[in-house]
Amino acid sequence: MAKQKTINPALGKRKRGRGATGPEVNPGVDDLRRRGGAIVTAQKHMISAWGLMRAAGIIESFGKRGKPLATIVNSFSTHAPGHVHLRILEEEIRKELHRLGFNVWTANVGAVVCDGVAMGHFGMKYSLASRELITDQVETILAAHPCDAWVGIGNCDKIVPGMFNAMARMNLPAVYVGGGPMLAGREDTDLISIFEAVGKNAVGGMSDRELERMAAIACPGCGSCAGLFTANSMNCLGEALGIAPPGNGTVTAEIWTDAKKTRRKINPARLKIAREAARLLKNCLDRDFRPLDAITRKAIDNAFVCDMAMGGSSNTVLHTLALAAAADVNYDIRRIGLVSRRTPCICKLSPSRPEIHMEDFDRVGGVAALLREIHENGGADLSLDAPTVWGTLGDMVHKAKKSDGDVIRSAAAPFSKGGGLAILFGNLAPDGAVVKTVGVAEDMRKFSGPARIFESEEAARDGILSGRVKDGDVVVIRYEGPRGGPGMQEMLSPTAAIQGAGIRAALVTDGRFSGGTRGLCVGHVSPEAAAGGPLAIVNDGDEIAIDVDAGRVDARLSEGEIARRLKSLPPFVSKVRHGWLARYSAAVSSADKGATLSP
């Protein structure tokens, strides 16, 4: 076969360094890593692509096709308040990339699920699964329309980790930027205030009119919900991982423009971060710095140090383990427990501290200030020499504010000596489970009681709201894991109902919790019930013991009784037989492996 003529040989000779490899995907992605946008701009047989790019306004003339080619992958959607303003950020990035000499493609991913809207009905089963769709869509966009580098814009729960995973999978020079947190509502409220108000209303503690008023004031505008829930936790971890600009996790989407807090506008500081993302992308391309240069075992340790210090969402465990898998980093869930034991929790935000929100965290220095205090006084293993899209992690930490002593406490006076998350094991969780320790009251850290069994999240919610759950019970929600749900839907409705109703009860599930969950809630129990895990054989009334400090969750059953019950367990039959969720259920891995899909 005749070799295709290269019209501009320089286009195929851009620097490709040691990072131009990565986990095996397919030959097209391998070629993309090596050649970037030259695949479509450097060879005569691709002249049809040049014509179409000119028609779309991507290149003004054929003579300008030699510029580096960047793609902005946005996730704009009116389905989620965290995403309604992302076109504004996209435009800031696009203009800055043009100024820096790029030709710029823009694209939008779908499958943006707002967990607050999906919560409480069947649609929530699609939420975690959508993380895989986001990653696959980014792969499709970049492989079908090759570029030299890309910027991902996200904000809400599964879009952020979906884009992180795509950065690792594609290993093309890339920077992630989020849309920023929402401002808190009046009277120190946020989305969780509404969910917990439902529980109060159910037991007569709040009128219907008061409930409607809460829904009207708690979420004032655009941005990811105002507490340290999953979206904001992951956006903060983007800084600690070194793949998002400093301030990415905490600078709010909007600011108030009047003292009475009745009017808002897009935060100029958030627009500045968007422009900085464009400049960082050029820097990454110039030095051939790629996501896998940042996403290493050391960086994942740094991310979990940050997570433990700030008491982030338990979902960060699931998503960061998935990122490790995407980056081909062997990272065992037991290592998270080790990081947690070495890292004091020095920050609590809503829902653990309902009156403190992301804007307060940002005011006192955000992630950088948190990590400075941990590095200087916390004793945790934080690696400041870890490479990032802006230099090293130390470049951000060394110039950060000192802790304020309130929102970010000193490491000498932490909220707890251990981290905000803990990994539990026991005869109910041989492969591990996760609990958000910062949300657990001191008198609940060691708890035992009779099991109240529910075979789904919906059944549990209805049982709690109807009074079937009493003080001292351990609510067990099973067959809600990655395979069993399918989709491992979040348990905010039942946990908020327990809190709102004032019931002193624990909850154990193979499903997961919202970042807004508080209370003694043990999730991600592995192996899940659908995989024949021990949670499947617990009966109503069996005694369950949880010891957060000892790292245990056990049914008070003999080994022989557990073995007998497991032997007689019927085969699992999925609730879903057709469509995308059926395929997901058949291929998804366990929660302790990040609930990832097999290749």
C-alpha positions as CSV (number, residue, x, y, z in Angstrom):
1,M,0.0,0.0,0.0
2,A,1.4,3.5,-0.9
3,K,2.4,5.6,2.0
4,Q,0.0,8.6,2.5
5,K,1.6,11.9,1.7
6,T,2.1,14.3,4.7
7,I,1.2,17.8,3.7
8,N,2.9,19.5,6.7
9,P,5.5,17.1,8.2
10,A,5.9,19.4,11.3
11,L,2.4,18.6,12.3
12,G,3.4,15.0,12.9
13,K,6.5,15.8,14.9
14,R,5.2,17.4,18.1
15,K,7.0,16.3,21.2
16,R,5.7,12.9,22.5
17,G,7.4,12.0,25.8
18,R,7.4,9.1,28.3
19,G,3.7,9.6,29.0
20,A,2.6,8.8,25.5
21,T,1.5,5.3,26.5
22,G,-1.0,4.1,29.0
23,P,-3.4,1.3,29.8
24,E,-4.3,-0.7,26.7
25,V,-7.5,0.4,25.1
26,N,-7.3,-0.1,21.3
27,P,-5.0,0.7,18.4
28,G,-6.8,4.0,17.7
29,V,-6.2,5.3,21.2
30,D,-2.6,4.2,21.0
31,D,-2.2,6.2,17.7
32,L,-4.0,9.2,19.3
33,R,-1.6,9.2,22.2
34,R,1.4,9.3,19.7
35,R,0.1,11.6,17.0
36,G,-2.7,13.7,18.5
37,G,-4.6,16.0,16.1
38,A,-2.1,15.3,13.3
39,I,-4.2,12.2,12.5
40,V,-6.7,14.5,10.9
41,T,-4.6,17.6,10.1
42,A,-1.3,16.4,8.6
43,Q,-2.1,14.0,5.8
44,K,-3.6,14.7,2.3
45,H,-6.1,11.8,2.4
46,M,-7.7,13.6,5.4
47,I,-8.5,16.7,3.4
48,S,-12.2,16.0,3.8
49,A,-11.8,16.4,7.5
50,W,-10.1,19.8,6.9
51,G,-13.0,20.9,4.8
52,L,-15.5,19.9,7.4
53,M,-13.5,21.6,10.2
54,R,-13.5,24.8,8.1
55,A,-17.2,24.5,7.5
56,A,-17.8,24.1,11.3
57,G,-15.6,27.2,12.0
58,I,-12.9,25.3,13.7
59,I,-10.2,26.4,11.3
60,E,-10.4,29.7,9.5
61,S,-8.3,28.6,6.5
62,F,-6.3,25.5,5.5
63,G,-3.1,27.5,6.3
64,K,-4.1,27.5,10.0
65,R,-4.5,23.8,10.3
66,G,-1.0,23.6,11.8
67,K,-2.1,25.1,15.1
68,P,-2.4,22.7,18.0
69,L,-5.9,21.3,18.2
70,A,-7.8,21.2,21.6
71,T,-11.2,19.8,22.5
72,I,-13.4,21.1,25.3
73,V,-15.6,18.3,26.5
74,N,-18.5,20.0,28.4
75,S,-21.4,18.5,30.4
76,F,-23.9,21.4,30.1
77,S,-27.4,20.4,31.1
78,T,-30.5,22.0,32.6
79,H,-31.1,18.7,34.4
80,A,-28.8,19.8,37.2
81,P,-28.2,23.2,38.8
82,G,-24.5,22.3,38.9
83,H,-24.4,22.3,35.1
84,V,-26.7,25.0,33.9
85,H,-23.9,27.6,33.8
86,L,-21.2,25.5,32.2
87,R,-21.5,27.0,28.8
88,I,-20.3,30.3,30.3
89,L,-17.1,28.5,31.5
90,E,-16.8,26.8,28.2
91,E,-16.8,30.1,26.4
92,E,-14.1,31.5,28.7
93,I,-11.9,28.5,28.1
94,R,-12.5,28.6,24.3
95,K,-11.6,32.3,24.1
96,E,-8.4,31.8,26.1
97,L,-7.4,28.7,24.0
98,H,-7.8,30.7,20.9
99,R,-5.7,33.5,22.3
100,L,-3.0,30.9,23.1
101,G,-3.0,29.7,19.5
102,F,-5.2,26.7,19.5
103,N,-7.9,25.5,17.1
104,V,-10.7,24.5,19.3
105,W,-13.4,21.8,19.1
106,T,-16.3,21.8,21.6
107,A,-18.4,18.8,22.4
108,N,-21.0,17.9,25.1
109,V,-21.5,14.6,26.9
110,G,-24.9,13.4,27.9
111,A,-26.0,11.1,30.8
112,V,-25.9,14.0,33.3
113,V,-27.8,12.6,36.2
114,C,-28.7,15.0,39.1
115,D,-28.8,12.7,42.1
116,G,-31.2,15.0,43.9
117,V,-33.7,14.7,41.1
118,A,-33.1,10.9,40.6
119,M,-33.2,10.1,44.3
120,G,-36.3,8.3,45.5
121,H,-37.4,6.6,42.3
122,F,-36.1,4.0,39.9
123,G,-34.0,6.5,38.0
124,M,-31.4,6.5,40.8
125,K,-30.2,3.1,39.6
126,Y,-28.8,4.9,36.5
127,S,-26.6,7.3,38.5
128,L,-23.5,5.3,39.2
129,A,-23.8,3.5,35.9
130,S,-23.7,6.9,34.2
131,R,-20.1,7.3,35.3
132,E,-19.1,4.6,32.9
133,L,-21.2,6.2,30.1
134,I,-19.4,9.5,30.6
135,T,-16.0,7.9,30.3
136,D,-17.1,6.0,27.2
137,Q,-18.5,9.1,25.6
138,V,-15.2,11.0,26.1
139,E,-13.3,8.1,24.6
140,T,-15.7,8.2,21.6
141,I,-15.3,12.0,21.2
142,L,-11.6,12.0,21.3
143,A,-10.9,8.9,19.3
144,A,-13.3,9.8,16.5
145,H,-12.2,13.4,16.4
146,P,-8.5,13.4,17.3
147,C,-6.9,16.3,19.1
148,D,-3.7,17.2,20.8
149,A,-5.2,18.0,24.3
150,W,-8.5,18.4,26.0
151,V,-10.3,20.2,28.8
152,G,-13.1,18.4,30.7
153,I,-15.8,20.6,32.3
154,G,-18.0,18.9,34.9
155,N,-19.5,19.4,38.3
156,C,-21.9,16.9,39.7
157,D,-21.6,13.5,41.2
158,K,-20.8,11.0,38.4
159,I,-19.6,13.4,35.8
160,V,-16.5,14.4,37.7
161,P,-15.2,10.8,38.3
162,G,-16.3,9.9,34.8
163,M,-14.1,12.6,33.3
164,F,-11.2,11.7,35.7
165,N,-11.4,8.1,34.5
166,A,-11.4,9.3,30.9
167,M,-8.3,11.4,31.6
168,A,-6.5,8.2,32.8
169,R,-7.9,6.0,30.0
170,M,-7.0,8.3,27.1
171,N,-3.8,9.7,28.6
172,L,-3.8,12.7,26.3
173,P,-2.6,16.0,27.8
174,A,-5.7,17.2,29.7
175,V,-7.0,19.4,32.5
176,Y,-10.2,19.1,34.4
177,V,-12.2,22.1,35.7
178,G,-15.4,22.1,37.7
179,G,-18.4,24.5,37.8
180,G,-18.0,25.3,41.5
181,P,-20.2,24.8,44.5
182,M,-23.7,26.4,45.0
183,L,-24.1,29.1,47.6
184,A,-25.8,28.0,50.8
185,G,-29.5,28.9,51.1
186,R,-31.0,31.2,53.7
187,E,-30.8,30.1,57.3
188,D,-27.7,28.0,56.6
189,T,-29.7,25.5,54.5
190,D,-28.8,23.3,51.6
191,L,-30.3,20.3,49.7
192,I,-29.9,18.0,52.8
193,S,-32.1,20.4,54.7
194,I,-34.9,19.5,52.3
195,F,-34.4,15.8,52.6
196,E,-34.3,15.8,56.4
197,A,-37.4,18.1,56.4
198,V,-39.3,15.2,54.7
199,G,-38.5,13.0,57.7
200,K,-39.7,15.7,60.1
201,N,-42.8,16.2,58.1
202,A,-43.5,12.5,58.2
203,V,-43.5,12.4,62.0
204,G,-45.5,15.6,62.4
205,G,-42.5,17.8,63.3
206,M,-43.0,20.1,60.3
207,S,-46.1,21.3,58.4
208,D,-46.6,20.9,54.7
209,R,-46.3,24.6,54.3
210,E,-43.0,24.7,56.2
211,L,-41.7,21.8,54.1
212,E,-42.5,23.7,50.9
213,R,-40.8,26.8,52.3
214,M,-37.7,24.8,53.0
215,A,-37.6,23.5,49.4
216,A,-37.9,27.1,48.2
217,I,-35.0,28.6,50.1
218,A,-32.4,25.8,50.5
219,C,-31.0,25.8,46.9
220,P,-30.6,29.4,45.7
221,G,-28.9,29.0,42.3
222,C,-26.4,27.3,40.1
223,G,-23.5,25.1,41.3
224,S,-23.0,21.7,42.9
225,C,-25.0,21.5,46.2
226,A,-23.4,23.6,48.9
227,G,-22.1,21.0,51.4
228,L,-19.2,18.6,51.2
229,F,-21.2,16.1,49.3
230,T,-19.9,13.8,46.6
231,A,-19.5,16.3,43.8
232,N,-17.7,18.9,45.9
233,S,-15.6,16.1,47.5
234,M,-14.4,14.9,44.1
235,N,-13.8,18.4,42.8
236,C,-11.6,19.0,45.9
237,L,-9.8,15.7,45.2
238,G,-9.0,16.9,41.7
239,E,-6.7,19.5,43.3
240,A,-5.0,16.9,45.6
241,L,-4.5,14.6,42.6
242,G,-3.0,17.4,40.6
243,I,-5.3,17.3,37.6
244,A,-7.5,20.3,38.3
245,P,-6.4,24.0,39.1
246,P,-6.1,25.2,42.7
247,G,-9.4,26.4,44.0
248,N,-11.3,24.1,41.7
249,G,-13.2,22.4,44.6
250,T,-14.2,25.4,46.7
251,V,-14.5,28.6,44.6
252,T,-18.3,29.0,44.4
253,A,-20.2,29.2,41.1
254,E,-21.8,32.4,42.0
255,I,-21.5,35.3,44.5
256,W,-24.1,37.5,46.1
257,T,-24.4,41.0,44.7
258,D,-26.4,42.6,47.6
259,A,-26.1,42.5,51.4
260,K,-29.6,41.0,51.8
261,K,-28.6,38.0,49.6
262,T,-31.4,38.3,47.1
263,R,-29.4,38.7,43.8
264,R,-26.4,36.7,42.4
265,K,-24.0,36.6,39.5
266,I,-21.4,34.2,38.2
267,N,-18.3,34.4,40.4
268,P,-15.4,36.2,38.6
269,A,-13.0,34.0,40.5
270,R,-14.6,30.9,38.9
271,L,-14.2,32.4,35.4
272,K,-10.6,33.1,36.3
273,I,-10.1,29.4,37.1
274,A,-11.6,28.5,33.7
275,R,-9.1,30.7,31.9
276,E,-6.3,29.3,34.1
277,A,-7.4,25.8,33.0
278,A,-6.7,26.8,29.4
279,R,-3.3,28.1,30.2
280,L,-2.4,25.0,32.1
281,L,-3.5,22.9,29.2
282,K,-1.0,24.7,26.9
283,N,1.7,24.2,29.5
284,C,0.8,20.4,29.7
285,L,1.0,20.2,25.9
286,D,4.3,22.1,25.7
287,R,6.0,19.8,28.3
288,D,4.1,16.7,27.2
289,F,2.6,16.3,30.7
290,R,-0.1,13.7,30.7
291,P,-2.7,12.6,33.3
292,L,-0.8,9.4,34.1
293,D,2.2,11.5,35.0
294,A,0.0,12.9,37.8
295,I,-2.3,9.9,38.7
296,T,0.2,7.7,40.5
297,R,0.0,5.7,43.8
298,K,1.6,8.7,45.5
299,A,-1.1,11.0,44.2
300,I,-3.9,8.7,45.2
301,D,-2.4,8.6,48.7
302,N,-2.5,12.4,48.6
303,A,-6.1,12.4,47.5
304,F,-7.1,10.1,50.4
305,V,-5.1,12.2,52.9
306,C,-7.1,15.2,51.7
307,D,-10.3,13.2,51.9
308,M,-9.7,12.0,55.4
309,A,-8.7,15.4,56.6
310,M,-11.8,17.1,55.3
311,G,-14.3,14.3,56.0
312,G,-15.5,13.9,52.4
313,S,-18.2,11.8,51.0
314,S,-17.9,8.0,51.3
315,N,-18.5,7.8,47.5
316,T,-14.9,9.1,47.1
317,V,-13.7,5.6,48.0
318,L,-15.7,4.1,45.2
319,H,-14.7,6.7,42.6
320,T,-11.0,6.9,43.5
321,L,-10.6,3.1,43.5
322,A,-12.2,3.3,40.0
323,L,-9.7,6.0,39.0
324,A,-6.8,3.8,40.2
325,A,-8.1,0.9,38.1
326,A,-8.4,3.2,35.0
327,A,-4.8,4.4,35.6
328,D,-3.6,0.8,36.1
329,V,-2.5,1.5,39.7
330,N,-2.9,-1.4,42.1
331,Y,-4.6,0.2,45.1
332,D,-6.1,-2.1,47.7
333,I,-9.0,-0.9,49.9
334,R,-7.0,-1.8,53.0
335,R,-4.5,1.0,52.1
336,I,-7.3,3.5,52.5
337,G,-7.8,2.3,56.1
338,L,-4.0,2.8,56.7
339,V,-4.2,6.4,55.3
340,S,-7.2,7.1,57.5
341,R,-5.6,6.0,60.7
342,R,-2.6,8.3,60.1
343,T,-4.6,11.4,59.1
344,P,-6.5,13.5,61.6
345,C,-9.9,14.9,60.5
346,I,-9.5,18.7,60.9
347,C,-12.5,19.9,58.9
348,K,-16.2,19.3,59.0
349,L,-18.7,20.8,56.6
350,S,-22.4,20.2,56.0
351,P,-23.9,17.6,56.5
352,S,-21.6,16.8,59.4
353,R,-21.6,20.4,60.5
354,P,-24.8,21.7,59.0
355,E,-24.1,25.5,59.4
356,I,-20.7,25.3,57.6
357,H,-20.6,25.2,53.8
358,M,-18.2,25.2,50.8
359,E,-18.1,29.0,50.7
360,D,-16.8,28.9,54.3
361,F,-14.2,26.4,53.4
362,D,-13.1,28.5,50.5
363,R,-13.0,31.7,52.6
364,V,-10.3,30.1,54.9
365,G,-8.1,28.8,52.1
366,G,-9.8,25.6,50.9
367,V,-7.9,22.5,50.0
368,A,-4.5,24.2,49.9
369,A,-4.9,25.5,53.5
370,L,-6.2,22.1,54.7
371,L,-3.2,20.3,53.2
372,R,-0.7,22.9,54.6
373,E,-2.0,22.2,58.1
374,I,-1.9,18.5,57.6
375,H,1.7,18.7,56.1
376,E,3.1,20.9,58.8
377,N,1.4,19.5,61.9
378,G,-0.8,16.5,61.0
379,G,1.8,13.7,60.7
380,A,0.1,12.2,57.6
381,D,2.1,11.0,54.6
382,L,1.5,13.8,52.2
383,S,3.9,13.9,49.2
384,L,4.4,17.5,48.2
385,D,6.8,16.6,45.4
386,A,3.9,14.9,43.5
387,P,3.8,16.3,39.9
388,T,0.6,18.3,38.9
389,V,-0.7,20.2,35.9
390,W,0.7,23.4,37.5
391,G,4.0,22.1,38.9
392,T,4.1,20.1,42.1
393,L,1.6,19.8,44.9
394,G,4.0,21.8,47.1
395,D,3.7,24.8,44.8
396,M,0.1,25.1,45.9
397,V,0.5,24.1,49.6
398,H,3.5,26.3,50.5
399,K,1.8,29.5,49.6
400,A,-1.6,28.6,51.2
401,K,-3.2,30.3,54.2
402,K,-2.7,28.9,57.7
403,S,-5.6,27.1,59.3
404,D,-8.2,29.4,60.8
405,G,-8.8,27.1,63.8
406,D,-12.5,26.8,63.2
407,V,-13.5,25.7,59.7
408,I,-10.1,24.2,59.4
409,R,-8.9,23.2,62.9
410,S,-5.3,22.8,63.9
411,A,-4.0,19.3,63.7
412,A,-3.3,19.6,67.4
413,A,-7.0,19.9,68.1
414,P,-8.7,17.8,65.4
415,F,-12.3,16.7,65.2
416,S,-10.9,13.2,65.4
417,K,-7.4,11.7,65.5
418,G,-8.3,9.4,62.6
419,G,-9.7,10.3,59.2
420,G,-13.3,11.2,58.2
421,L,-13.8,7.8,56.6
422,A,-13.1,4.3,57.9
423,I,-12.9,0.9,56.2
424,L,-14.6,-1.8,58.2
425,F,-14.3,-5.6,57.9
426,G,-16.1,-8.5,59.6
427,N,-18.2,-11.5,58.9
428,L,-20.7,-9.3,57.1
429,A,-18.0,-7.5,55.0
430,P,-15.2,-9.9,54.3
431,D,-13.9,-7.7,51.5
432,G,-14.6,-4.4,53.3
433,A,-17.2,-1.7,53.9
434,V,-17.1,2.1,54.3
435,V,-18.4,4.4,57.0
436,K,-18.2,8.2,57.0
437,T,-17.0,8.7,60.6
438,V,-17.4,12.4,60.8
439,G,-21.1,12.0,60.5
440,V,-21.3,9.5,63.4
441,A,-22.2,10.7,66.9
442,E,-19.8,9.7,69.7
443,D,-22.4,7.6,71.4
444,M,-23.1,5.7,68.2
445,R,-19.5,4.6,67.3
446,K,-20.1,1.3,69.0
447,F,-23.6,0.1,68.4
448,S,-25.5,-3.2,68.3
449,G,-29.1,-4.1,67.7
450,P,-31.6,-6.4,65.9
451,A,-31.6,-6.4,62.1
452,R,-34.6,-4.9,60.3
453,I,-34.4,-6.3,56.8
454,F,-35.4,-4.5,53.6
455,E,-34.8,-5.9,50.1
456,S,-34.6,-2.4,48.5
457,E,-34.1,1.2,49.2
458,E,-37.8,2.0,48.4
459,A,-39.0,-0.6,50.9
460,A,-36.6,0.8,53.6
461,R,-37.8,4.4,53.0
462,D,-41.4,3.4,53.3
463,G,-40.7,1.3,56.4
464,I,-38.9,4.1,58.2
465,L,-41.6,6.7,57.3
466,S,-44.4,4.3,58.4
467,G,-42.8,3.7,61.8
468,R,-41.5,0.1,61.4
469,V,-38.0,1.2,62.5
470,K,-37.4,1.9,66.2
471,D,-34.6,3.1,68.4
472,G,-31.9,0.5,68.7
473,D,-32.5,-1.2,65.3
474,V,-30.0,-1.9,62.6
475,V,-31.6,-1.2,59.3
476,V,-30.3,-3.6,56.6
477,I,-30.9,-2.7,53.0
478,R,-29.6,-5.4,50.6
479,Y,-29.6,-6.3,46.9
480,E,-28.7,-2.6,46.2
481,G,-25.0,-3.2,45.3
482,P,-23.5,-2.6,41.8
483,R,-24.9,-5.9,40.5
484,G,-27.9,-6.3,42.7
485,G,-29.5,-2.8,42.4
486,P,-28.4,-2.7,39.7
487,G,-26.5,0.5,40.0
488,M,-25.9,0.8,43.7
489,Q,-28.3,3.7,44.2
490,E,-27.7,6.1,47.0
491,M,-29.5,5.8,50.3
492,L,-30.1,9.5,51.1
493,S,-33.9,9.1,51.4
494,P,-33.8,6.5,54.2
495,T,-30.8,8.0,56.1
496,A,-32.4,11.5,55.9
497,A,-35.7,10.0,57.1
498,I,-34.0,8.4,60.1
499,Q,-32.3,11.7,61.0
500,G,-35.5,13.8,60.4
501,A,-37.6,11.5,62.5
502,G,-35.1,11.5,65.3
503,I,-34.7,7.7,65.4
504,R,-31.5,6.3,67.0
505,A,-30.8,3.5,64.5
506,A,-27.9,2.3,62.4
507,L,-28.0,1.4,58.7
508,V,-26.0,-1.3,56.9
509,T,-26.2,-1.8,53.1
510,D,-24.4,-3.1,50.0
511,G,-25.6,0.0,48.4
512,R,-24.0,3.4,48.9
513,F,-24.8,6.7,50.5
514,S,-25.1,10.3,49.3
515,G,-22.4,12.7,50.4
516,G,-25.2,14.3,52.3
517,T,-25.7,11.3,54.5
518,R,-25.0,11.5,58.3
519,G,-25.4,9.1,61.1
520,L,-24.1,5.5,61.6
521,C,-24.4,4.3,58.1
522,V,-22.2,1.5,56.8
523,G,-22.2,1.1,53.0
524,H,-20.3,-0.6,50.1
525,V,-20.6,-3.9,52.0
526,S,-18.6,-6.4,49.9
527,P,-19.2,-8.9,48.6
528,E,-22.7,-7.7,47.9
529,A,-25.8,-9.8,48.5
530,A,-26.3,-10.4,44.8
531,A,-22.8,-11.9,44.6
532,G,-23.6,-14.3,47.5
533,G,-22.2,-12.1,50.2
534,P,-23.1,-12.7,53.9
535,L,-25.4,-9.8,54.0
536,A,-27.8,-12.0,51.9
537,I,-28.3,-14.5,54.8
538,V,-29.1,-12.1,57.7
539,N,-32.6,-12.6,59.1
540,D,-34.9,-10.2,60.8
541,G,-34.0,-10.0,64.5
542,D,-30.4,-11.3,64.1
543,E,-28.1,-9.2,66.2
544,I,-25.6,-7.0,64.3
545,A,-22.7,-5.3,66.0
546,I,-20.8,-2.3,64.6
547,D,-17.6,-0.9,66.1
548,V,-16.2,2.0,64.1
549,D,-13.0,2.4,66.1
550,A,-12.2,-1.3,65.9
551,G,-13.1,-1.4,62.2
552,R,-15.7,-4.2,62.5
553,V,-19.2,-4.9,61.3
554,D,-20.5,-8.4,62.3
555,A,-23.6,-10.5,62.6
556,R,-23.6,-12.4,65.9
557,L,-23.8,-15.7,64.2
558,S,-21.5,-18.7,64.4
559,E,-19.3,-19.6,61.4
560,G,-21.2,-22.8,61.0
561,E,-24.6,-21.0,60.9
562,I,-23.3,-18.5,58.3
563,A,-21.9,-21.4,56.2
564,R,-25.2,-23.3,56.5
565,R,-27.3,-20.3,55.4
566,L,-24.9,-19.4,52.5
567,K,-25.2,-23.0,51.2
568,S,-28.9,-22.8,51.0
569,L,-29.0,-19.3,49.4
570,P,-30.9,-19.3,46.1
571,P,-29.2,-18.0,42.9
572,F,-29.5,-14.3,42.3
573,V,-31.9,-13.2,39.6
574,S,-31.5,-9.5,38.5
575,K,-34.5,-7.2,38.8
576,V,-33.6,-5.8,35.3
577,R,-33.5,-8.1,32.3
578,H,-33.2,-5.7,29.3
579,G,-31.5,-2.5,28.3
580,W,-28.3,-0.7,29.4
581,L,-28.8,-1.6,33.1
582,A,-29.0,-5.3,32.4
583,R,-25.7,-5.2,30.5
584,Y,-24.2,-3.1,33.4
585,S,-25.4,-5.7,36.0
586,A,-23.8,-8.5,34.1
587,A,-20.4,-6.8,33.8
588,V,-19.9,-4.6,36.9
589,S,-17.3,-5.4,39.5
590,S,-17.7,-5.3,43.3
591,A,-17.7,-2.0,45.3
592,D,-14.3,-2.8,46.8
593,K,-12.9,-2.7,43.3
594,G,-14.6,0.6,42.4
595,A,-17.7,-0.9,40.7
596,T,-15.9,-0.7,37.4
597,L,-16.9,-2.5,34.2
598,S,-14.8,-5.4,32.8
599,P,-13.0,-4.5,29.5
